[in-house]
Amino acid sequence: MLIVNNCQLKQFYQECQKDKYIAIDTEFYWTNTYRAIPCLIQVANSKRSILIDLISYKLDHRSIKKILFHPKLIKIFHSARQDIELLFNLFKEIPMNVSDIQLSSLAIGYKNTPSLSKLCKDFLAIYLKKENQKIDWRNRPLSESQKNYAITDVKYLIPLYKKINLLLSKLNRLNWVNDRHSKLLDIRYYNQKEKSAWEKVNFKPKYSCELLLLKKISEMRERIAKRLNIPPKHLLNDSHMIQICKHSNKENNFFYFIKNEKISEKIKKIKHKEFSKGIEAIESLTKEQKNKLRVAKRILKEKSEYYNVHSSLIANKKELESLVMGNDNKLLLGWRYKAFGQYYLDLIS
């Protein structure tokens, strides 16, 4: 059902009062902009699914927010990261009580993040057709095929959630996905993207000055891109940023590819300041720590195969390195201790 007025929104909100769950998805346009342009929000309760058109109708955002942020309802998504970012940009909050069934599926035997079509086929014996994935959702009016496509993205999420959670419960793994959901709902990812932008660049600095450059230039790039509402890589792509960050005697010859002179000058100042502090190698793993890391990787591989789960659900590379360096003992606590930590401690002792 396409919502065209605020009375329909209020009626749907009243229906949701009797439910435990709502399913949410969004459609947006995200090309050549920093932020996605919101076009459509799809919501389903146990009885019906609705489409909230953010372009054609002047709907009360407060009423939309009352539905999407209802404190007592579990909000079910599939691959929620971009949806939650879009909701944060619209409402300056992130919803609580969220379950991402794509994340949850990693604890029940899926080695890679499964598509909605895959989950519907495996759990509901329903075969989805997904022909319209590349359409421009800004265009109006919406065709019937577009409406059906959008509704399909939410109408099966509640039954999928119930089946996946039942299986998690039987395997005693409901808490295995808590960390993943906590990271998904960490507001710093959405309101402090500038600070963590450097982590997305595929570069491992060898020297402290390189790391500082990477952090500061990434943050500057993100802030300017946000202000101009353009993709950060349109200002400076990752490969050029890596060239700038690497220590070189020809450090000032890397700026010919930066079209904006002001940005070029800012980067030169940052680079000069950080290199003037001297070049200090970033502490690498000792021989003993490297041996521990090999042991940890071997156990991780064995245990992820034993439990038939995606290895990153137990630990990722950064977490393993933090463990062997003694910086973090998260892998030695809770369910991770039983699944991984105790075997690691036995072998290294």
C-alpha positions in Angstrom: 0.0 0.0 0.0 1.3 3.4 -1.0 0.9 6.0 1.9 -0.3 9.3 0.5 -1.4 11.2 3.6 -0.8 11.5 7.3 -4.0 9.9 8.3 -2.8 6.6 6.7 0.5 6.9 8.5 -1.3 7.3 11.9 -3.5 4.3 11.1 -0.5 2.2 10.4 1.1 3.4 13.6 -1.9 2.3 15.6 -1.7 -1.2 14.0 1.9 -1.5 15.0 1.0 -0.9 18.6 -0.3 -4.5 18.7 2.8 -6.0 17.1 6.2 -7.1 18.4 8.1 -6.5 15.1 8.3 -4.2 12.1 10.4 -4.8 9.0 12.2 -1.9 7.4 14.0 -1.2 4.1 14.8 1.9 2.2 15.4 2.9 -1.5 17.7 5.7 -2.3 19.8 7.3 -5.0 23.5 7.5 -4.3 25.6 8.7 -7.2 28.0 11.6 -7.2 26.8 12.7 -3.7 28.2 12.4 -0.2 24.9 11.5 1.3 22.3 9.2 -0.2 19.1 10.9 -1.5 16.2 9.2 0.4 13.4 8.2 -2.0 11.3 5.5 -0.3 10.9 3.8 3.0 9.2 0.4 3.2 7.7 -0.9 6.4 5.9 -4.1 7.2 4.1 -5.3 10.3 2.5 -8.8 10.8 -0.5 -7.9 8.7 0.6 -5.6 5.8 3.4 -3.7 4.1 3.4 0.0 3.2 5.5 2.3 1.1 6.3 5.8 2.4 7.1 8.0 -0.6 9.6 10.7 0.5 9.5 12.6 -2.8 5.9 12.9 -4.0 4.0 13.5 -0.8 4.4 15.9 2.1 4.2 13.4 4.9 4.8 14.3 8.6 8.3 13.2 9.4 7.4 13.0 13.1 4.7 10.4 12.3 7.2 8.4 10.3 9.7 8.6 13.1 7.1 7.4 15.6 6.8 4.2 13.6 10.4 3.6 12.8 11.8 4.4 16.3 9.0 2.8 18.3 10.9 1.8 21.5 9.1 -1.5 22.1 9.2 -2.9 18.5 12.0 -5.0 17.2 13.2 -3.5 13.9 14.2 -6.1 11.3 16.5 -5.3 8.4 18.4 -7.2 5.8 21.9 -5.6 5.3 21.1 -2.7 7.5 24.2 -0.4 7.4 23.1 1.9 4.6 19.5 1.9 5.7 20.4 3.0 9.2 22.8 5.7 7.9 19.9 7.0 5.8 17.6 7.1 8.8 20.3 8.8 10.9 20.7 11.5 8.2 16.9 12.0 8.1 16.1 11.9 11.9 19.5 12.5 13.6 19.0 9.3 15.6 19.5 5.6 15.0 16.8 3.0 15.9 17.3 0.6 18.8 16.2 -3.0 19.1 17.5 -3.8 15.7 18.1 -7.2 14.2 19.9 -7.6 10.9 19.0 -11.0 9.6 22.0 -11.0 7.2 24.4 -10.6 10.2 22.5 -13.2 12.2 22.8 -15.7 9.3 26.6 -15.8 9.8 26.1 -17.8 13.0 24.0 -20.5 11.4 26.2 -21.8 8.6 26.4 -19.2 5.9 30.1 -18.6 4.9 29.3 -15.3 3.1 26.7 -12.7 3.8 23.6 -14.1 2.0 21.3 -12.1 -0.2 17.6 -11.8 0.7 16.8 -14.0 -2.3 19.0 -16.7 -0.9 17.4 -16.6 2.6 13.9 -16.6 1.1 14.8 -19.6 -1.0 16.4 -21.5 1.9 13.9 -20.8 4.7 10.6 -20.0 2.9 10.9 -21.8 -0.4 10.1 -18.5 -2.1 12.0 -17.4 -5.3 12.4 -13.7 -5.6 12.9 -11.9 -8.9 15.2 -8.9 -8.5 15.3 -7.3 -11.9 15.0 -3.6 -10.8 18.1 -3.3 -8.6 19.7 -0.5 -10.7 16.7 1.7 -11.2 16.7 5.4 -10.4 14.3 5.7 -7.4 13.9 9.4 -7.8 11.8 9.0 -10.8 8.0 9.4 -10.4 5.4 8.1 -10.7 6.4 4.7 -9.4 5.4 1.8 -11.7 3.6 -1.2 -10.3 6.7 -3.3 -10.8 8.7 -0.9 -8.8 6.1 -0.9 -6.0 6.0 -4.7 -6.0 9.8 -4.8 -5.9 10.0 -2.5 -3.0 7.3 -4.3 -1.0 9.1 -7.6 -1.6 12.1 -6.3 0.3 10.2 -6.1 3.5 7.2 -8.5 3.4 9.3 -11.6 4.1 11.7 -10.2 6.8 9.5 -11.0 9.8 9.0 -14.7 8.9 12.7 -14.9 8.1 13.6 -13.3 11.4 11.5 -15.8 13.3 13.0 -18.8 11.6 16.6 -17.7 11.9 16.2 -16.7 15.5 14.6 -20.1 16.3 17.6 -21.8 14.8 20.0 -19.5 16.7 18.1 -20.4 19.9 18.4 -24.2 19.2 22.1 -23.8 18.6 22.4 -21.6 21.7 24.0 -18.8 19.6 21.7 -15.9 20.1 24.5 -14.0 21.8 27.0 -14.8 19.1 25.7 -11.9 16.9 25.4 -9.3 19.7 28.8 -7.7 19.0 28.1 -7.4 15.3 24.8 -5.6 16.1 26.5 -3.4 18.7 28.9 -2.2 16.0 26.1 -1.7 13.6 24.3 0.6 16.1 27.4 2.5 17.3 26.4 6.1 16.6 30.0 7.1 16.2 30.0 5.4 12.8 27.3 7.7 11.6 28.1 11.0 13.3 31.9 10.8 13.4 32.6 9.3 10.0 35.5 11.8 9.5 37.4 10.3 12.5 37.3 6.7 11.2 37.6 7.4 7.5 41.2 6.3 7.4 40.3 2.8 8.4 38.6 2.3 5.0 41.8 3.0 3.1 43.7 -0.2 2.2 47.1 0.9 3.5 49.2 -0.3 6.4 51.6 2.4 7.4 55.2 1.4 8.4 55.9 4.7 10.2 54.1 6.8 12.7 54.2 9.9 10.5 52.5 7.9 7.7 49.8 6.9 10.0 49.2 10.4 11.3 49.1 11.7 7.7 46.6 9.0 6.7 44.3 9.9 9.6 44.5 13.7 9.1 44.2 13.7 5.3 41.4 11.2 5.4 39.6 13.3 8.0 40.1 16.5 5.9 38.9 14.8 2.7 35.8 13.5 4.5 34.9 16.9 6.0 35.3 18.8 2.6 33.4 16.1 0.8 30.6 16.3 3.3 30.4 20.1 3.0 30.4 20.0 -0.8 28.1 16.9 -0.8 30.4 14.9 -3.2 32.0 11.5 -2.8 35.3 11.8 -1.0 37.2 10.0 -3.7 36.2 12.7 -6.2 38.5 15.0 -4.2 41.3 12.6 -3.8 41.3 8.9 -4.5 42.8 6.3 -2.2 45.8 5.4 -4.3 46.9 9.1 -4.5 46.4 9.4 -0.8 48.6 6.4 -0.1 51.3 8.0 -2.3 51.2 11.1 -0.3 51.4 9.2 3.0 54.4 7.1 2.1 57.7 8.5 3.1 59.7 9.8 0.2 62.5 12.2 -0.5 60.3 13.5 -3.4 57.4 14.2 -1.2 56.3 17.4 -2.9 56.0 15.8 -6.3 52.8 14.0 -5.5 50.4 16.9 -5.8 50.0 17.2 -9.6 46.9 15.1 -9.5 45.0 17.3 -7.0 42.9 19.7 -9.0 41.8 21.9 -6.1 44.7 24.2 -5.2 43.4 24.9 -1.7 43.2 21.2 -0.9 46.7 20.7 -2.3 48.1 23.5 0.0 46.3 22.1 3.1 47.7 18.6 2.4 51.2 20.1 2.0 51.0 21.8 5.3 49.8 18.6 7.0 52.5 16.6 5.4 55.3 19.1 6.3 54.1 19.2 9.9 54.0 15.5 10.4 57.3 14.7 8.7 59.0 17.4 10.7 58.3 15.4 13.8 60.7 12.7 12.6 60.3 9.2 11.2 59.6 6.5 13.8 58.8 2.9 12.8 55.5 1.6 14.0 56.0 -1.2 16.5 55.7 -4.5 14.7 55.0 -8.0 16.2 57.9 -9.7 18.0 59.0 -13.2 17.0 57.0 -14.6 19.9 53.9 -12.6 19.0 54.2 -13.8 15.3 54.2 -17.4 16.5 51.2 -16.7 18.7 49.4 -15.1 15.8 50.1 -18.2 13.6 48.6 -20.4 16.4 45.6 -18.1 16.7 44.9 -18.1 13.0 45.1 -21.9 12.9 42.7 -22.3 15.8 40.3 -19.7 14.2 40.2 -21.7 11.0 39.6 -25.0 12.8 36.9 -23.6 15.1 35.1 -21.7 12.4 34.9 -25.0 10.3 33.9 -27.0 13.4 31.0 -24.6 14.3 30.3 -24.0 10.6 30.3 -20.2 10.9 31.9 -17.3 9.1 35.4 -16.9 10.7 34.9 -13.2 11.2 32.1 -13.9 13.5 34.6 -15.2 16.0 37.5 -12.9 15.3 39.0 -10.7 12.5 42.6 -10.0 11.8 42.7 -6.9 13.9 41.3 -8.6 16.9 43.8 -11.5 16.6 46.7 -9.0 16.5 45.3 -7.2 19.5 45.1 -10.5 21.4 48.7 -11.6 20.8 50.0 -8.1 21.6 48.1 -8.1 24.9 46.0 -5.1 24.0 42.6 -6.7 24.1 41.2 -9.8 25.8 37.7 -9.8 24.2 38.5 -13.2 22.6 39.0 -14.7 26.0 35.6 -13.7 27.4 32.0 -15.1 27.1 31.1 -17.4 24.3 34.3 -16.6 22.4 36.3 -18.1 25.3 34.4 -21.4 24.9 34.6 -21.4 21.1 38.2 -20.1 20.7 39.9 -18.6 23.7 40.4 -21.7 25.8 42.0 -23.6 22.9 44.3 -20.7 22.2 45.5 -20.4 25.8 46.1 -24.2 26.0 48.3 -24.2 22.9 50.4 -21.1 23.7 51.0 -22.3 27.2 
